[in-house]
C-alpha cells in the first residue's frame, strides 16, 4: 500500500488547521461518493502537490496584499 499522510500531518506542515485543510480539499479535490464520511488518507505524492499549490497561492495572495498596501500608501501621500 502507498504511503499516506493525514490531514493533521499536512496541515501542520502548511501551518493551518486540519479543519481548514479539509475545507480546501473539499473545494479543490472533491471525494468520490463512497469515500465521503470516511477517514481522509492523502497519498504522499498528492500531499506534495497540495503543499506546492497551497504555498504558491499563499505567495501570490501576499504579493497582491503588498501591492494594495503600497498603492494605499502612495495615494495617502498625495
N, C-alpha and C positions, 0 to 999 in steps of 0.2 A: 504494500500500500504506500502511496506517495506521502511524503511528509506534509503536515498541515500546520497552520497557525490559527490560534483562536482570535476572535475579535479583541479580546482583552490584551493579548500579546501585541497585536498590530497597533491597537490604539495607543498603547504605552510607547511604542516606537514613534508614533506620529504626534504624541503629546496632546491627544484628545481623549474624551471618554469613550468607553466601549459602546454606550448608547448612541453617541453621535456617529461613531463609525458605522454601526449597523444601519442608521438612517441614511448615511451616504451610500452604503452598499445597496440598500433597497432602491434608492433613486437611480443609481448608475448601473447596477447589475441585478435586476430582478431575479428572484429564485423561481425555479420551476415549481409547480403546484405540489408535488409530492415531497418537497423539501421544506415547505412552509411549516412553521411551528416546531421544527427540529433544530438541534444544536448547529450553530454555524461552524463549519470547518473550511478554512481557506487554504488551498494548495499554496505551497511556498512560492512557486513561480508567479501565481496570481497575486499573492501578497506583495511581492516586489513590484509588480506592475501598478498595483493600487498605491503603494508608497510613492513611487516615482510620479504618478499622475497627481496625487494629493500635494506633494511638495511643489510641483510645477504650478498648480492652480493657486497655491498659497503665495508663491513668489510673485505671480502675476497680479494677484489681488493687492499685495503690498506695494508693487510698483504703481498701480493705479491710485492707491491711497496716498502715496508720497507725492504723486503728480497733482492730486487735488489739493493737498496741503500747500504745496509750492504755489499753485495758482491763487489760492485764497490769500496767502501772504503777499504775493505780488499785487493783487487787487487792493489789499489793505494799505499798501504803501502809496497808492495814487491819491 
